[in-house]
């Protein structure tokens, strides 16, 4: 395989994974839309810095945007997709393969990134920047990793218990 083919396959793989990220980003968009915040969702955004996000949610924030709303938008995918898993478990009798798919997808979509936690922890910085981009101090990465484990366990219990 030559270099251009490898690049094509890498881009194709990233595009497929990024499409899987869209529901997570839309989880941020739901409360933003309900609050009438102008927002955007970008898949495979241009990025300067550590890591390379597959998706990015942003919204126009001003000095009057309340902290509770900034925090709600930042963490919205977590209760949304844990709740979706619970509703599907109760409302729809799922065969085992479907339950496994619900578990995998809802766990993935509910997981909060270090950036999501940084935004929730720093609403003043969000207001100053005018959007959902803040500095990740470092603790957020560890917290995100630990919260991911808890999220997966909770979705597993909700889906299979």
N, C-alpha and C positions, 0 to 999 in steps of 0.2 A: 504494500500500500504506500503510495507516495504522499508527500507532505500535504498537497491540496485535498486529497481524499481523507486524510486524517483530520484535517481542519473541518471539512464538511461533516464528517461523522461526529466530531466534537460539538459543532454548532447544532446539529440535528438533535443530539442527546440533550444538550442544554435546553433547546426549545421544547422538547417533550417534557422535561422536568419542570420547566418554567410554566407550562400549561397546567401542570399539577398544582402549582403554587397559586394560581388565579383565585380559587375559592378562599384561600387564606386572606389574600389582599381584599377581596370583596367583603370578607368579614369585618375588616376595618371600615370599608366604605358604607356599610349598612347604617351604623349610627351617625356617620358623617352626613349621609344623605337625609336621614330623618331630621337632623339638626340644620339642614339646608346649608352645610358648608360646601363650598366649591372644592372638589377633590379630583385627583387623577390616580390611575393605576397604570404602572408601566412594567411590562415583562422584559426581562433581560436588560435592565437599565445600564447606561454608561455609568461607570463607578470609579472614583479615585479613592484609594485607601485599601485597608485590609479587607480580605474576603471579597467575594463577588456575589451580591445578592441576585437571586433569580427573579425577584419581583420587588416592586416598591410602591407603597401607598404614600400619597402626600395630599395635604389639604391646606387651603389658605386660612391662616390663623392670624387674628389680630389681638390687640391688648384686651379687648372685651370678651374674648373666648374664655369661658370658665374652666378652671382646672379640672373639675369633675368630668367635663365633656372630653377634654384632651385625654385624660386617663381612660375613660370609657372607650374611646376610639382605639387607643393603643392596645388595650387588652381584649377587645370585643371578640376576636376569633376563639378565645378560650371558652367562655361560657356558651357561645353560639354553637360550636361544634360538639362540645360535651353534651349540651342540651339536645342537639340533633340526634346524637347517638342514643340518648335516653328515650326520646320520643319515638324513634324508629323501633327500639327494643319493645316498647310498650304497645305501640299502635299497629305494628306490622309483624306478623310472625315470620321471622327470617330463617330461611334454611341456612345451615352452617356456612356454606361458601359465601353467601351474601352477608352474613354476620361478620365473617372475617374481613370482607371488603369494607364494610362499614367501620369496623375497628381500625383497620389500617388507614383509611382515608380520613376519618374524623380525628384520629390521633395526630396525623400529619398536619391537617389543617388547623387544629386547635393549638398546636405548639407555638409558643411565643419566642421570638428571637431576642438576642441581646439588645437590638435596636428598639424593639417593642417595649422592653422593660425600661430602657433608658428614657424613652419618651414618657412613659407612665410616671417615672420617678422625677422628671424634670419639666413640669409644665411651664415654668417661668422661662426656661431656655427655649422651649418650643415657641412661646409667644414672641420672644426676642428674635428668633430666626424667621418667624412668619410661616413656618411649615414644620412638618413632622420629620425633621432631621436634627439630631442632637449628637453630642459627643458621647461615645460609649467609654465610660471610665475604666472598665475592666471587671468590676464585680458582676456586671450584668451578664457576662459570658458564663461565668460559673453558675449564677442563679438560673440562667436560661437552661443550662445543661441539667441542673437538678430538677427544675420545673418540668422539663421534658419527660424525665423518668416518672414523675408524679402524674403528669397528664396521661401518659400511656397507661399507667396502672388504673387510673380512674376510668378512662374510656374502656379498658378491658373489663372492669367490674360492671360498668353500666351496660356494656354490650353482651356479656356472657353470663352474668349472675342470674 
